[in-house]
Amino acid sequence: MTRNKRANSSDEILPPWRSQTLFLATIANVLVWAAFPPLGLFPLAWFAPLAWVRLIQEEKLPGPRPYWVIWFVSAIVWGVLLEGVGRAYWANYFGLVLMGSYLALYQVLFVGLTRIATHRWKLSVVIAAPVVWTGLELVRGYMITGFSMALLGHTQVKVTSLIQIADIVGAYGVSFLIVFVGSCVANSIRQADLRRRAVPLIIAAGTLACVYAYGLSQIASLRQIPVKGSLKVALIQGTEDTILDSDPEAAQQRAIDTFNQYWHLTLDVCSKHDDIELIVWPEGVFSGNMPQLVVQGNVVPPPGSGLTQADVEQNIVLWKKYFDEKTRGAANAFNSARPDSAADIRATYLLVGCDSRELSGDVERIYNAGLLIAPHGEVVGRYDKIHRVLIGEYIPFGDRFPWLYNLMPMPRGLAPGTRPVSFDVHGINVAPSICFEDTVPHLIRRHTRTLTLQGERPDVLVNLTNDGWFWGSGILDLQLNCAIFRAIELRRPFLVAANTGLTASIDSNGIVQKTLPRREPGVVIADVAIRPRASVYERLGDWFAGLCLLVCLALTFSGCRARCKIRE
């Protein structure tokens, strides 16, 4: 007992290696890291809350500068988990350091706010810890454009029965469950009385049993829903890693080589299958050396360009002519490549990722777009990416201070889209998203809800992404985990066409039907059965995590008020 008092004494300065804070924070973070790919030891995630709760229950956090210790350890582990972010360009590692430093703040807030709840408000840690954790995950999903990848609940994607509750409470609800069960176990361990020790364990076991029962019933219910329609889709996966190079000619040649690789993969699959109704190419790869050009009103020469009005008009005519030839040539080639037996079968549409240049006056905007190309070769639909990636696709204030882009390898920022889109493919509504948009739960939910209220209810969700930026790292797995949860939350089949992988077909239970190995060229043939299903999450969104956030805000106010009183 004397030894414990000394360890908790603020007068004693312990070396870092003797700090219990350092030990417990390291254990908690490493367990969560190991639960994610590449190790994928998902059961370990359930033990991480035990370490956090043990630390929270201390009367006084042990060791010198405990919150700095928590932040430092968490920042390192976040950096290791997300290290694939920096592979395409050396300067990205500076961004990785900033990202890890920022994300580590949430562990600090988790410990601090939960301690306020348990020590000042006298709430049970069994309730306080999962509520605070969930509320902070929701904040992370919105703050600084949002980062909802690698939520704690995402560690459990392999336990399909467990994660079905996401159609009610979202992925955040699965995170709540993990911390709740871990807190019950940690609370039980501290009890001396056998009966008191059993109660939290019984509550945790009963909760898990109810969650599993619900999950099994939801999985089984899919077979009871009649099929409304079907769509046979070819998801094309190439193998071109992204390399940021200052040589524009080399970059253009790589873009052309990538386009040719996808062209040949598509011709090959069309020659073997006579009933492909939709072909999907990932983000950006259809651009090649010529993105789409869209003209809005009159276009005038940009100041200082040295071009005449006649030059501009002639360039526009030629550009549009060549791009039309590309889309018509692709549609014709892929439909013609199908076996002769396909003559009476529905023709093939193309959904492709392609940059889109929009000219208006002397202003040019570039969009990261998804184009729907009809079987006759005309572009009949376009979706512009709404949720841009910070630093990767735009720099804050870059429009006002263009010189900021000179500090980065990208020449300029992309313009954001303004609305979701649903494409009609043979009577099936297909709603696209691009790149990391599928990692943002409230965005995909809002898209789906908006389209449904407009009478264009999406039957299938499709994500076009270029993951060549990450060179086959664990980021590919983290993004696929997000797609799995989007399928469950919104009860829609979810298709992913990813350059370098992981291309996949996911059903509305979040079960991956087919996928390809990372960084291997190939095609996923998805036979998508349309079974209309409803979900609470689609109607109400993040209601559960929102309630948890309200508690976090109250705790923050309480903590700030107490500090102000101390200073007075």
RATATA-V669102 format. One record per helix or strand of 3 or more residues. SS is the DSSP state (~ for helix, > for strand). FROM is the first residue (numbers start at 1). TO is the last residue. Records with the same first field share a line. If there is no record, write none. Layout:
SS=FROM-TO  FROM-TO
This chain:
~=2-8  16-18  20-35  42-56  66-81  83-86  92-120  125-145  152-156  162-189  194-224  248-272  309-336  340-344  402-407  435-439  441-453  467-470  475-490  536-540  543-567
>=229-237  278-280  292-299  349-361  363-373  379-384  422-425  428-434  460-466  493-499  504-506  512-515  522-530
